Amino acid sequence: MDFRGTGYLICLLTISLFGLTGCGQADGVGETVPVEGTVTLGKEPLKTGTITFNPKAGGKTATGSIENGKYKMMTGTKEGVVPGQYEVAIFSSVPSNPKDEYSVPKSLINEKFNDASASNLSADVKAGGGPYDFTVTK
């Protein structure tokens, strides 16, 4: 029995299978759509913070930095959000001691907004993307 031919065939099949796993989305995110918007504290733009879109049906969480009330979402390293329904959380804090940036953070908003399941904020991201605006309180 000639095992060299069998070994060659197994090697070729293994390389083919590994090659197939490289097809598709390398980052596992899928297609995203642009999502941006504003976050206000009362009627004023929220100066700084972070916003997260947590998918209701599982998947990757999208995040964005809030600067002067404006944000733009990213999912992993991809700009945008995968269409779907999301619970939204917003975080905004400053050091409790302005002279020590490593001091315990002090929230600038009501801490209920830190928990996507308790914030009562949501986004239904459609295929066209779009702006999603949120208002938070102290």
C-alpha positions in Angstrom: 0.0 0.0 0.0 1.4 3.5 -1.0 0.9 5.9 2.0 2.7 8.8 0.2 -0.3 9.4 -2.1 -2.7 9.2 0.8 -0.6 11.6 2.9 -0.5 14.0 0.0 -4.3 13.8 -0.4 -4.9 14.4 3.3 -2.5 17.4 3.3 -4.2 18.9 0.2 -7.7 18.4 1.8 -6.5 20.1 5.1 -5.1 23.1 3.2 -8.3 23.4 1.2 -10.4 23.3 4.4 -8.3 26.0 6.1 -8.6 28.1 2.9 -12.3 27.9 3.1 -12.4 29.2 6.6 -10.7 32.4 5.4 -13.7 33.3 3.2 -16.3 35.8 4.4 -15.9 38.4 7.1 -12.5 38.0 8.8 -13.6 40.0 11.8 -16.9 38.1 12.3 -18.9 41.3 12.4 -20.8 41.2 9.2 -22.2 44.1 7.2 -22.6 47.3 9.1 -24.5 50.6 8.5 -23.4 54.0 9.6 -24.8 55.1 13.0 -24.2 58.4 14.6 -26.2 60.9 16.6 -26.4 63.2 19.6 -26.6 62.7 23.4 -28.0 65.5 25.5 -28.1 66.0 29.3 -31.4 67.8 29.6 -31.1 70.3 26.8 -27.3 70.6 26.7 -24.9 68.4 24.8 -23.3 65.7 27.0 -19.7 66.9 27.0 -18.0 63.5 27.2 -18.8 59.8 27.6 -19.2 56.5 25.9 -22.3 54.9 24.3 -22.9 51.2 23.7 -25.4 49.4 21.6 -25.9 45.9 23.1 -27.7 43.5 20.6 -30.9 42.0 21.9 -30.5 38.9 19.8 -26.8 38.3 20.5 -23.9 39.4 18.5 -21.2 42.0 18.8 -21.6 45.1 20.9 -21.0 48.5 19.2 -19.4 51.4 21.0 -18.9 55.1 20.4 -17.1 58.0 22.1 -19.3 61.0 23.0 -17.6 64.4 22.4 -19.6 67.6 22.8 -22.8 65.6 22.5 -21.9 63.8 19.2 -21.0 60.2 18.7 -20.3 57.8 15.8 -20.5 54.0 16.4 -17.9 51.3 15.8 -18.4 47.5 15.9 -14.9 46.1 16.6 -12.7 47.8 14.1 -15.5 48.5 11.6 -17.3 51.7 11.4 -21.1 51.4 12.0 -23.5 48.9 13.5 -25.0 45.6 12.2 -28.7 46.2 11.6 -30.9 44.9 14.4 -32.5 45.8 17.7 -30.3 47.1 20.5 -30.5 48.1 24.2 -28.4 51.3 24.7 -26.2 52.3 27.7 -24.5 55.6 28.2 -21.6 56.3 30.5 -20.2 59.7 31.5 -17.9 60.4 34.4 -15.1 62.5 35.6 -12.5 61.9 38.4 -14.0 62.7 41.8 -10.8 64.6 42.6 -9.9 66.9 39.6 -6.3 66.9 40.7 -6.0 63.1 40.5 -7.2 61.6 37.2 -7.0 58.1 38.9 -9.4 59.0 41.7 -12.8 57.2 41.9 -15.0 58.3 39.0 -18.0 60.5 39.6 -20.9 59.9 37.2 -22.2 63.0 35.4 -25.5 61.3 34.6 -28.0 59.1 36.4 -26.3 55.7 36.8 -29.4 53.9 35.5 -28.1 54.8 32.0 -24.9 52.7 32.6 -27.0 49.5 32.4 -28.5 48.8 29.0 -31.2 46.6 30.4 -32.3 49.4 32.9 -31.8 52.5 30.9 -35.0 52.3 28.9 -33.0 53.4 25.8 -33.1 51.4 22.6 -32.3 51.6 19.0 -33.8 49.7 16.1 -31.1 50.0 13.5 -32.4 49.6 9.9 -30.5 48.8 6.8 -30.0 52.4 5.9 -28.5 53.3 9.3 -29.1 56.9 10.4 -29.0 59.2 13.3 -30.1 58.0 16.8 -30.5 60.8 19.4 -30.7 60.2 23.2 -31.4 62.3 26.2 -30.2 61.5 29.7 -30.8 63.0 33.1 -28.7 63.5 36.3 
